[in-house]
Amino acid sequence: MIRVLVVEERQAVRDGFRRLLAAAGEITVIGEAALCGDGIEVARRVDCDLLVVGLGQGCDGVDKLRQLKHALPGLHVLAVGSAAGTAVALETIVEGASGYLDMSRAREDLVKAVRAVCRGTVFVSAATREPRGGPASAA
């Protein structure tokens, strides 16, 4: 069983992640938080394998990632953000994320990304790897 904590500002997105992950069977969302600080506190209280972290629409996404990795260095982190391209995905990996999922690919790839990251594989969405307008291959 893969135990996931979701840190995402928007309740509707947290609900969607919970539904997508629950459908996989072997993944369970054991907690959630809207704010980074709350996510750190929850992660310290529960036994989880992975943080799924929504980077949001603002410019503080990488700062949020830094805070989480500093406070919880042993946990895998899957960053989920907008279609920002390879540079942002690479920056999240450099800052400690084990993967970057383009939000537009969440329905198709969230479960695949969680499984890959928990196996120790770096995951980057196909849509993120390809230049805008280019063909996207499966991750």
KEKE-3310 file (N, C-alpha, C; in steps of 0.2 Angstrom, whole numbers, plus 5000, padded with zeros to 4 digits):
npx = (5004:5003:5006:4999:5001:4993:4996:4989:4982:4969:4953:4945:4954:4962:4952:4949:4962:4962:4951:4956:4967:4962:4955:4965:4967:4979:4984:4983:4976:4981:4981:4978:4982:4980:4990:5007:5014:5005:5005:5017:5016:5006:5012:5022:5015:5009:5011:5018:5022:5024:5023:5011:5012:5004:5009:5003:4997:5004:5021:5028:5029:5041:5048:5039:5041:5055:5054:5046:5055:5066:5061:5056:5066:5067:5056:5048:5043:5031:5029:5016:5011:5007:5007:5022:5033:5050:5060:5055:5051:5063:5069:5061:5065:5079:5078:5073:5062:5055:5048:5039:5023:5013:4999:4989:4990:4986:4974:4977:4990:4993:4992:5002:5013:5014:5017:5029:5038:5038:5044:5057:5060:5063:5050:5044:5031:5025:5020:5027:5040:5041:5043:5032:5018:5024:5024:5018:5025:5021:5025)
npy = (4994:5011:5026:5042:5059:5074:5090:5104:5119:5121:5115:5108:5102:5094:5085:5079:5073:5064:5055:5050:5043:5034:5026:5018:5008:5001:5013:5025:5040:5047:5059:5077:5093:5111:5121:5124:5124:5117:5105:5100:5098:5088:5078:5074:5068:5057:5041:5042:5039:5047:5064:5073:5087:5102:5115:5127:5142:5153:5161:5155:5142:5134:5138:5133:5119:5118:5121:5110:5099:5102:5101:5088:5078:5065:5060:5056:5067:5072:5084:5095:5104:5118:5118:5121:5119:5112:5119:5123:5111:5104:5113:5110:5096:5098:5105:5095:5087:5072:5070:5078:5083:5088:5097:5096:5083:5076:5067:5057:5053:5053:5042:5033:5042:5043:5029:5027:5037:5032:5020:5025:5030:5044:5055:5063:5073:5069:5079:5090:5087:5089:5101:5116:5113:5102:5084:5074:5061:5045:5045)
npz = (5000:4995:5004:5004:5006:5002:4997:4994:4989:4984:4987:4978:4969:4978:4981:4969:4966:4977:4973:4960:4965:4974:4965:4960:4969:4976:4982:4994:5001:5015:5021:5021:5016:5015:5016:5016:5028:5036:5030:5032:5046:5047:5040:5049:5058:5053:5045:5030:5013:5002:4996:4988:4979:4976:4966:4963:4957:4959:4961:4971:4971:4970:4982:4991:4989:4993:5007:5011:5008:5016:5029:5028:5024:5020:5013:4998:4985:4974:4963:4957:4944:4933:4915:4912:4906:4902:4909:4922:4927:4928:4937:4949:4951:4954:4966:4974:4972:4967:4956:4942:4938:4925:4927:4918:4914:4924:4926:4917:4921:4935:4944:4938:4940:4954:4957:4950:4956:4969:4968:4966:4954:4944:4938:4924:4917:4900:4892:4898:4895:4881:4868:4866:4856:4850:4848:4861:4870:4879:4896)
capx = (5000:5007:5002:5000:4999:4992:4997:4987:4978:4962:4950:4942:4960:4963:4946:4951:4968:4960:4947:4960:4972:4958:4953:4971:4967:4984:4986:4978:4977:4980:4980:4979:4983:4980:4996:5014:5016:5000:5007:5023:5014:5002:5017:5026:5011:5006:5016:5017:5027:5025:5019:5009:5012:5002:5013:4999:4997:5009:5028:5031:5029:5048:5049:5035:5045:5061:5052:5044:5061:5070:5057:5054:5070:5067:5050:5047:5039:5029:5026:5011:5010:5004:5011:5027:5039:5055:5064:5052:5051:5070:5070:5058:5069:5085:5076:5072:5056:5056:5044:5035:5017:5009:4992:4984:4990:4984:4969:4980:4997:4994:4994:5008:5018:5015:5020:5036:5041:5038:5049:5063:5061:5061:5045:5042:5026:5027:5018:5032:5046:5040:5042:5025:5016:5027:5021:5020:5025:5020:5030)
capy = (5000:5017:5031:5048:5065:5079:5097:5108:5125:5121:5109:5104:5098:5089:5080:5076:5069:5058:5051:5047:5039:5029:5021:5013:5002:5001:5019:5028:5047:5047:5065:5082:5100:5117:5125:5120:5122:5112:5099:5098:5095:5082:5073:5072:5064:5051:5038:5042:5037:5052:5070:5075:5094:5106:5121:5132:5147:5159:5160:5152:5134:5131:5140:5128:5113:5119:5121:5103:5095:5104:5099:5081:5076:5058:5058:5057:5072:5073:5091:5095:5111:5120:5117:5126:5117:5108:5122:5123:5104:5103:5116:5106:5091:5100:5107:5089:5083:5066:5070:5084:5081:5093:5097:5094:5076:5072:5062:5051:5051:5054:5036:5031:5046:5041:5023:5028:5040:5027:5015:5028:5033:5051:5055:5070:5072:5069:5086:5094:5086:5091:5108:5118:5112:5096:5078:5071:5054:5043:5045)
capz = (5000:4995:5008:5001:5009:4997:5000:4988:4991:4981:4989:4973:4966:4983:4980:4962:4967:4981:4969:4956:4968:4977:4960:4959:4974:4981:4984:4999:5003:5022:5024:5016:5019:5010:5016:5016:5035:5039:5027:5036:5053:5046:5038:5055:5063:5050:5041:5023:5008:4997:4996:4981:4981:4971:4966:4963:4951:4961:4960:4977:4971:4972:4989:4995:4988:4997:5014:5012:5008:5021:5035:5028:5019:5018:5009:4991:4983:4967:4962:4952:4942:4926:4909:4912:4901:4905:4914:4928:4929:4930:4944:4954:4952:4957:4972:4978:4970:4963:4949:4940:4934:4922:4930:4912:4913:4930:4925:4914:4924:4942:4947:4936:4943:4961:4957:4948:4961:4975:4966:4966:4947:4942:4933:4922:4912:4893:4890:4900:4891:4874:4866:4865:4850:4848:4850:4868:4871:4886:4901)
cpx = (5004:5002:5004:4997:4998:4992:4995:4982:4971:4959:4947:4948:4962:4958:4947:4957:4966:4956:4951:4965:4968:4956:4959:4971:4973:4987:4981:4980:4976:4980:4980:4979:4983:4986:5002:5015:5011:5002:5013:5021:5010:5007:5021:5022:5009:5012:5015:5023:5029:5020:5018:5008:5010:5006:5009:5000:5002:5016:5031:5031:5036:5050:5045:5039:5051:5059:5050:5050:5065:5067:5057:5059:5070:5061:5051:5042:5037:5026:5021:5010:5007:5009:5016:5033:5045:5059:5061:5052:5058:5072:5067:5062:5076:5083:5073:5066:5059:5053:5041:5029:5014:5002:4987:4985:4988:4980:4973:4986:4998:4996:5000:5014:5019:5019:5027:5040:5043:5043:5056:5065:5059:5056:5044:5037:5028:5025:5023:5038:5046:5040:5034:5024:5019:5023:5023:5019:5023:5026:5032)
cpy = (5006:5022:5038:5054:5070:5086:5101:5113:5124:5114:5105:5100:5093:5083:5076:5071:5063:5053:5047:5042:5033:5024:5016:5007:5001:5007:5022:5035:5046:5053:5071:5089:5105:5121:5121:5119:5117:5105:5096:5095:5089:5076:5070:5068:5058:5048:5038:5041:5043:5058:5072:5083:5098:5113:5127:5137:5153:5157:5157:5145:5131:5132:5135:5121:5113:5118:5114:5099:5096:5101:5091:5078:5069:5056:5060:5063:5072:5080:5091:5102:5112:5118:5122:5125:5114:5112:5122:5115:5102:5106:5113:5100:5093:5102:5101:5085:5077:5065:5076:5081:5087:5092:5094:5087:5072:5066:5056:5048:5051:5047:5033:5035:5044:5034:5023:5031:5036:5022:5018:5030:5040:5051:5062:5069:5072:5076:5091:5093:5088:5098:5110:5116:5105:5090:5076:5064:5052:5043:5038)
cpz = (5000:4999:5006:5005:5003:5000:4994:4991:4989:4983:4984:4969:4971:4982:4974:4963:4971:4977:4964:4959:4971:4972:4959:4963:4979:4984:4989:5001:5011:5025:5019:5020:5013:5010:5018:5024:5038:5036:5030:5043:5052:5044:5044:5059:5060:5046:5034:5019:5003:4998:4989:4982:4975:4971:4965:4957:4953:4959:4966:4977:4973:4979:4993:4995:4993:5004:5015:5013:5013:5028:5034:5022:5016:5014:5002:4989:4975:4966:4956:4950:4935:4921:4908:4908:4905:4910:4921:4931:4932:4937:4950:4956:4956:4964:4977:4976:4966:4957:4948:4936:4932:4924:4924:4911:4919:4930:4922:4918:4931:4945:4945:4939:4950:4961:4955:4953:4968:4974:4965:4959:4947:4937:4931:4916:4905:4891:4892:4896:4884:4873:4865:4858:4847:4850:4857:4868:4878:4890:4903)
residu = (MET:ILE:ARG:VAL:LEU:VAL:VAL:GLU:GLU:ARG:GLN:ALA:VAL:ARG:ASP:GLY:PHE:ARG:ARG:LEU:LEU:ALA:ALA:ALA:GLY:GLU:ILE:THR:VAL:ILE:GLY:GLU:ALA:ALA:LEU:CYS:GLY:ASP:GLY:ILE:GLU:VAL:ALA:ARG:ARG:VAL:ASP:CYS:ASP:LEU:LEU:VAL:VAL:GLY:LEU:GLY:GLN:GLY:CYS:ASP:GLY:VAL:ASP:LYS:LEU:ARG:GLN:LEU:LYS:HIS:ALA:LEU:PRO:GLY:LEU:HIS:VAL:LEU:ALA:VAL:GLY:SER:ALA:ALA:GLY:THR:ALA:VAL:ALA:LEU:GLU:THR:ILE:VAL:GLU:GLY:ALA:SER:GLY:TYR:LEU:ASP:MET:SER:ARG:ALA:ARG:GLU:ASP:LEU:VAL:LYS:ALA:VAL:ARG:ALA:VAL:CYS:ARG:GLY:THR:VAL:PHE:VAL:SER:ALA:ALA:THR:ARG:GLU:PRO:ARG:GLY:GLY:PRO:ALA:SER:ALA:ALA)
# end
